[in-house]
Amino acid sequence: MLTATTEVLAHGPQYGWGGPGPFFFIFPLLWFLLFATVVFLIARRARRGARGGWGGPWAAHTAAGADPVTLLGHRFARGEIDEAEYRSRLAVLRSGEPTPPATPGPQDQPPADDGR
């Protein structure tokens, strides 16, 4: 018994099996590559947005439309706005200036007082 104990103490805990070998470095590297691949795929999928079919909250802006000029064109094509309004809004969008204050329409005016 004393001989086995002194042999282990003299040669260390790897006595008899040669130590960890190259797998000591390979397995942590493989785990890191697996983790990095999963993170990369999730981030790539999230950046794709609605085009990829899944985008979560990151793709909300792409579902509304790519840019304001396209949305304006769709509104004009559907007949929601006339040609004069389309051209004036398009000029404002292309100039890059802030929009002028809107004139109040019938829906924006307060209700009439009934004389009470």
N, C-alpha and C positions, 0 to 999 in steps of 0.2 A: 504494500500500500504506500509506503514511504517512497518507493521508487517511482510509482506512477505520479505521485504528487510533485516530486522534484522534477520529473520530465516535463510536466505541464507548466510548471513555474519557469523552467529554463527555456522552453521553446514558445511559450505564449499560448493563447487560446486557439490559434489556428493549427496547432500541432496535429498532423495527420491528414489534413484536407487541403492544404496549400493556400489558404487565405481566400479573400473574396473574389479575386480574379478580375477580369474585365467587366463582369456584370455589375460590379459595384458602381461603375460610371454609366453603363448603358441603360439600365432600368430607370434611373431618375431622368435621364435625357428623354427616353421614350414617353414617360409620364408628362414631362413638360411639353413635348411636341403634341401630344394628344390634347392637353388642356389648351394650348395656344391655337390649335386647329378649331376646336369647338368655339372659342371666343371669336376667332376670325369669321367663322361661318355665321354666327349669330349677328355680329356687327354688320356683315355684308348683307345679310337678309333684311336687317332693319333699315339700312340705307336705301335699299331698292324701293321701299315703300309699297304703294298700291300696284306698281308694275309687277312685282313679284308675287302678289296675292296676299302677302302678309306684311304688315308694316307697323302695326300697333299704333301708338299715339304719334310716332315719328312721321307717319305717312298722311296725317290729316290734311296738311297743306296741299298735297298733290291731288287729293280727291276733289278739292274745290276748283281746281283749274291751274294751269301752268302760269299764266300771267294775266294781268288785267286787260290787255288788248284782246286776248282770246275770249275772255268772258264778255267783253263788250261786243265783240263780233257775234257771239252766240245769242246775246240778247237782241241784237239787231235782226239776226236771221229768224228768230222766233216771233218778231213783231212786237216786242215789249217796248221798244223805243223807235222813234221815227228817224229819218235820215239826217235831219238838222241836229237833233240831239246827239246822234251817233258821231257826226263829224266834229261837233264842239267838244264832246268828251274825249274823242280820239286826239284832238289837238292838245288838250290839257295833259293827257297821258304822255304824249310824245314830247311836250315841252319840258316835263320834269318839275313843273312848278306845283305848289299845293293847290288843291281844288278851291275855287271861289265859294263863298257861302251860298248855299242853295236858297232859292226863293221858296217861301212856304207854299205848299200845295194845299188842296182842300182837306187832306187828311191831317195836315200839321196845324191847322187853325183850331183855336179853342171853340167849343160849342157856343152857339148863340144864346144870349141870355133871354129868357122868356118874360122878362119884366117883373120878376119876383123880387 
